[in-house]
């Protein structure tokens, strides 16, 4: 506090010092002036007595002498003495003085008493000796009175000036504080302070900040516009306004990568009736039909969670249903068939004619394999003249909905889960310590450990996200009690938990009381940020207040605007694994743009999906800070508990 106010204290001290110097000078000058006046008074009184007394002394007129002496005595002339030169007789007249109460003044300076002794002559002969004594009391009182007035007026003036200066200085400090806060907010692309009425109050400073903010906004807007331009030019079909095949492959690699254990479905629809329209009416009618079909598909299926609808050829549409159970996938299939039948009927064709659908649902099946299996199912549907063929991408036991509900409920009640963790290492080889470890949850169902990706569709279907995350946090607390967590760990939460206020408050309380906040990262997926940004912002603000951190997972999954970064303020972003699947020029271009946006916010960039040393060596250290992937496979935490 003293350091912050040092300049103000220095001003106060300087003002007091100047005031003291001024008053000291005034004291000296006033004392000197009163001393001179007292000396002058002594000289005048002496001259008067020298002129008057000799005649009376010669005639020994003692009464007149006494009368003259008493008349001249006062508070100032306090004693008069006469000594006869012949008889040496002496007589003294005194005036009783009033004692002063100026003890404080006499400790500083004082007017000294004045004494005069002269010889009285008559006709050239010395007849007597005269002595006068003048008291400095009145002079000192005059000095004290004058100095007191100066102290009062000068002090009041000084205090008034200091008060005004303090107000102006405080205004300046507040202006600088607000300006500093605004600049810090601009540094993380938070422009809310510019939209509020709380400005610095200094017009020139506000104008400078506004100019800086506009420049920052233009730069950030330029980066985001560059990303959107790349996305629109490279990932969209201009005719249908649907994503193209490249974007579909990107989404497929993102959601159903080789290292991903989640389940989902791919649907491919071939629409021969579009060829018929083209032959009869030309490409203009066909393109208009595509636009109408695109609008219908987006209206019917666009509300489905994380679904991707893309035009992958002249007459084919592909759908990706990530993290969908088989039952959910069949439901979307029926919606697709109903939508296509409406379009076919409006074009003058019969229902269930002119199109074929190939569907494959799989668990832990790589995206490229799913796409191939879906295409095989489509060719089979065309060959046997069926509306659709539904295949499974993996040999596994099919469990119905209610059985899944019972199994999931039992698992959560018994808390039969365990953790795996995977290191996130710095790309700089000189830093051996991992950046953090990401925790993965596995649930024991029917004596088999299933990944969170495998059970997540059912967690979402039965709205057990909050319950699931509570079990995860409680298990983490139990682990921490047995062996304290001494390294940074990161874990994901479900969308349901992120938007649940009661859960967020409960989590904050647990972090404060039972978990080491400085070692905790909570990751928010880009899908969550896009689907429910307000809830994610509220969650991230609460988490940061506890001392924990926030990260963004699957950064760049949608290859669109990432303005949400400035509002979430994450410590790091994890590039989507699809960007690492193929090191082609397109992926490198998107990676560089995304990394530049994150770097402008001073956010650490982490590459994911790194399989081996060769993949790691291809990462650009100019944009990437750390990496994660099966180059360091996840291991069960309990097997590594000593390291934790």
Buried (B, 14 or more C-beta within 10 A) or exposed (E): EEEEEEEBEEBBEEBEEEBEEBBEEBBEEBBEBBBEBBBEBBEEBBEEBBEBBBEBBBEEBEEBBEEBBEEBBBBBBBBBBBBBBEEEEEBEBEBEBEEBEBEEBEEBBBBEBBEBEBEBEEEEEEBBBBBBBBBBBBBBBBBBEBBEEBBEEBEEEBEEEBEEBEEEBEEBBBBEEBBEEBBEBBEBBBBEBBEEEEBBEBEEBBEBBEEEBEEBBEEBEEBBEBBBEBBEEBBBBEBBEBBBBBBBBBBBBBBBBBBBBBBBBBBBBBBEBBBBBBEEEEEEBBBEBBEBBBBBBBEBBEEBBBBBBBBBEEBBBBBBBBBBBBBBBBBBBEEBBEBBBBBBEEBEBEEBBBBBBBBBBBBBBBBBBBBBBBBBBBBBBBEEEBBBBBBBBBEEEEBEBEEBBEBBEEBBEEBBBBBBBBBBBBBEEEEEEBBBBBBBBBBBBEEEBBBBBBBBBBBBBBEBBBBBBBBBBBBBBEBBEEEEBEBBBBBBBBBBBBBBEEBBEBBBEBBEEBBBBEBBBBBBBBBBBBBBBEBBBBBBBBBBEBEBBBBBBBBBBBBBBBBBBBBBBBBBBBBBBBBBBEBEEBBBBBBEBBBBBBBBBEBBBBBBBBBEEEBBEEBEEEBBBBBBBBBBEBBBBEEEEEEB
